[in-house]
Every structure is written in C-alpha cells, then in structure tokens.
Amino acid sequence: MDVLGLPLEMAAVFVATVLAGSIGFAHYVLVYVLGVNPFESKTLERPSSERGAK
C-alpha cells in the first residue's frame, strides 16, 4: 500500500520525523525564546549550617 507514492513504512517515518521536529520547535520557542516556566520555582533556602558554611 502506498501513501502519497511512498511505502507505508517510509510514510510513517516521515510523519514521525515531522511530528518530532514540530514538538522540538515548540519546546525551543516556549523555553528559550519566550522563557515560559510551567512550574513555579519553589526553591527553599537551606540554613547556612546545612550548606557547609562554618
């Protein structure tokens, strides 16, 4: 069976590659260009005695 003139396996690889590239591009834009952070930063400051400072 052919999909757009390609064998089914090759068409599936083509679609998977385009999908993975689209997800990667969206990740790049959201994280590195727009700087969107989906999780709040809840960094707790440890007391100086636990950090190794004497």
PASEBA-1860 file (N, C-alpha, C; in nm, 3 decimals):
! residues 54
1> MDVLGLPL> 0.084/-0.118/0.000/0.000/0.000/0.000/0.088/0.124/0.000 ~ 0.058/0.219/-0.085/0.136/0.341/-0.096/0.059/0.460/-0.039 ~ 0.132/0.547/0.029/0.076/0.673/0.080/0.153/0.785/0.012 ~ 0.085/0.859/-0.073/0.148/0.968/-0.150/0.270/0.919/-0.227 ~ 0.264/0.798/-0.275/0.373/0.742/-0.355/0.485/0.681/-0.273 ~ 0.472/0.681/-0.141/0.574/0.622/-0.055/0.523/0.491/0.004 ~ 0.613/0.397/0.029/0.571/0.278/0.101/0.521/0.317/0.241 ~ 0.433/0.238/0.296/0.370/0.270/0.425/0.473/0.295/0.535
9> EMAAVFVA> 0.577/0.213/0.542/0.678/0.229/0.647/0.752/0.362/0.633 ~ 0.787/0.400/0.511/0.858/0.524/0.489/0.768/0.644/0.519 ~ 0.640/0.634/0.485/0.546/0.741/0.515/0.532/0.757/0.666 ~ 0.530/0.646/0.740/0.520/0.653/0.886/0.643/0.720/0.947 ~ 0.761/0.688/0.897/0.884/0.751/0.944/0.883/0.899/0.912 ~ 0.835/0.936/0.794/0.827/1.076/0.755/0.735/1.153/0.849 ~ 0.618/1.097/0.878/0.522/1.164/0.967/0.580/1.174/1.108 ~ 0.644/1.069/1.156/0.704/1.073/1.290/0.815/1.178/1.299
17> TVLAGSIG> 0.894/1.192/1.192/1.001/1.290/1.190/0.946/1.432/1.193 ~ 0.843/1.457/1.114/0.781/1.590/1.113/0.719/1.621/1.248 ~ 0.652/1.524/1.309/0.591/1.543/1.440/0.696/1.571/1.547 ~ 0.804/1.496/1.548/0.910/1.516/1.646/0.976/1.653/1.627 ~ 0.996/1.693/1.503/1.053/1.825/1.477/0.962/1.937/1.522 ~ 0.832/1.919/1.505/0.737/2.020/1.548/0.736/2.033/1.700 ~ 0.742/1.920/1.769/0.747/1.923/1.916/0.877/1.989/1.963 ~ 0.987/1.957/1.899/1.114/2.018/1.934/1.115/2.168/1.910
25> FAHYVLVY> 1.056/2.211/1.800/1.050/2.354/1.769/0.964/2.426/1.871 ~ 0.849/2.368/1.907/0.761/2.430/2.007/0.834/2.440/2.141 ~ 0.908/2.337/2.178/0.985/2.340/2.303/1.088/2.451/2.300 ~ 1.160/2.464/2.191/1.262/2.568/2.178/1.200/2.707/2.192 ~ 1.089/2.730/2.123/1.026/2.862/2.127/0.975/2.892/2.268 ~ 0.907/2.797/2.330/0.850/2.822/2.462/0.957/2.841/2.569 ~ 1.061/2.760/2.567/1.159/2.762/2.675/1.267/2.867/2.651 ~ 1.324/2.870/2.531/1.441/2.954/2.510/1.409/3.091/2.451
33> VLGVNPFE> 1.299/3.106/2.382/1.265/3.236/2.325/1.171/3.312/2.417 ~ 1.062/3.248/2.459/0.962/3.316/2.542/0.992/3.301/2.691 ~ 1.070/3.202/2.728/1.105/3.181/2.868/0.989/3.140/2.955 ~ 0.897/3.062/2.901/0.780/3.018/2.976/0.823/2.908/3.073 ~ 0.787/2.924/3.200/0.816/2.823/3.301/0.684/2.768/3.351 ~ 0.649/2.643/3.315/0.519/2.590/3.353/0.507/2.558/3.502 ~ 0.617/2.551/3.572/0.616/2.519/3.714/0.670/2.637/3.793 ~ 0.606/2.667/3.905/0.656/2.773/3.991/0.785/2.726/4.056
41> SKTLERPS> 0.879/2.817/4.066/1.005/2.784/4.131/0.984/2.789/4.281 ~ 0.995/2.675/4.345/0.977/2.668/4.490/1.108/2.626/4.555 ~ 1.210/2.704/4.532/1.341/2.674/4.588/1.342/2.719/4.734 ~ 1.372/2.628/4.821/1.380/2.659/4.963/1.525/2.686/4.999 ~ 1.546/2.793/5.072/1.680/2.826/5.117/1.714/2.742/5.238 ~ 1.826/2.671/5.233/1.869/2.589/5.346/1.945/2.676/5.445 ~ 1.937/2.644/5.571/2.017/2.719/5.670/2.166/2.704/5.640 ~ 2.243/2.803/5.681/2.386/2.800/5.649/2.456/2.681/5.709
49> SERGAK> 2.406/2.626/5.821/2.470/2.510/5.882/2.460/2.387/5.793 ~ 2.357/2.377/5.709/2.340/2.264/5.620/2.416/2.280/5.489 ~ 2.456/2.402/5.456/2.527/2.427/5.331/2.677/2.401/5.343 ~ 2.724/2.381/5.463/2.867/2.356/5.479/2.943/2.479/5.523 ~ 2.876/2.593/5.535/2.943/2.715/5.581/2.966/2.704/5.732 ~ 3.084/2.744/5.774/3.116/2.734/5.917/3.141/2.870/5.976
END
